[in-house]
Amino acid sequence: MIQKELGDIFQREGLATAGRSLLTITEVRITPDLSIALVFLSIFGSKEPKKVFEEISKQNKEIRKKLGEKIRFKVRIIPNLKFILDDSLDYVEKIDKLLKDAKK
């Protein structure tokens, strides 16, 4: 539910297309006490994904507030958000490229 609602927030606020890059929430993990949500972000089409990630991280409080407005009647605690840059797709592309090069 948190992943879906955060996706809606990012899309409506224009954060999903931060600049010319595309932002995707790949996964959300919640701690057992529901106090922290680890939000994995994947950034495509940006030459500087870390800069885009830093801009998103700076807006953490505003994003949490908007999330709270959407899910306040559905959950007991609005978790603190911790954004993590998910570079797993870059890693997959790198491995795929290495395998293709090895075949040649």
N, C-alpha and C positions, 0 to 999 in steps of 0.2 A: 504494500500500500504506500509506503514512504517513497519507494522508487517511482511509482506511477505519479504520485502527487508532485514530487520534485521535478519529474520530467515535464509535467504540465506547467509548473512555475517557470522553469527554464525556457520553455517554448513561448509562453505568453509574454514574458518579460524581455524576450529577444536575446536571452543569454545562451540559448541553444545554438545560435549562430553568432558567436562572439567574434565580431569583425568579419573576416572572410572564412573563418574556420567553423567546423561543425562539432558541437559538443554532445556527447552521449553519456548517459549514466549507465555504466555496464553492470554494476552490482551495488547493493546496499547490505551491509552487515550490521546487526544490532548487538550490542553487548547484552549479556543475560539480565542485567538490571534495567535495561531499556534506557539508560542515561546517555549513551553515545551511539551515534549512527556513523559508520564508516562508509562514505560515499565515494565509489570509484568512478572517476571521470576519464573518458577517452576523448582526445581532441584530434580531429582530422583536418587536413588541409591548411595547417598553420606552419609557418617556418619557425615560429617561436612558441611552441605549446606551453612551455614553462611560464612565459609571460602571461598568456591567457589564463593559465591555472592560477597564477598569483592574483589576477584581477578577480577571479571567481572567489578565491579564498578571502579577499578583502571584504567581499559582500556577504560573508558568512552570517552575520547577525540579521541582516535584512531578509536573507533567504530563510533562515530559521523562523523568523517572525511570520513570513508568508505561509510557511509550512504549518505553523501553529494555528493560523487562521483557518486553514483548510481541514485539519484533522483534530481539532481541539475536542470535539465531541466523540471521537472514535478511539482515542488513546488516553491513558492516564497521565503519561509524561511525554512532553515534547522533547525528543532527544537533542543533545548538542550535536552539531554536524561537524565532522572532520573529513575534509576532502582529501582524496589521495589520487594522484595522477596514475592512471592505468595505462601502462605502455605495453601490455601483453600483445596487442595486435601488431605493434611495431616489431616486437620480438618474433612473432610468427612470420611476418614478412621477411625478416632477416634470415631466419632458418630456411624458409622457402627459397629465397634467392641463393643461399649457399648450396642447397641441394640441387638447384637447376644448374649452377655453375659447375658442380661436381660431375654432373652427367655429361657436360660438354667436354 
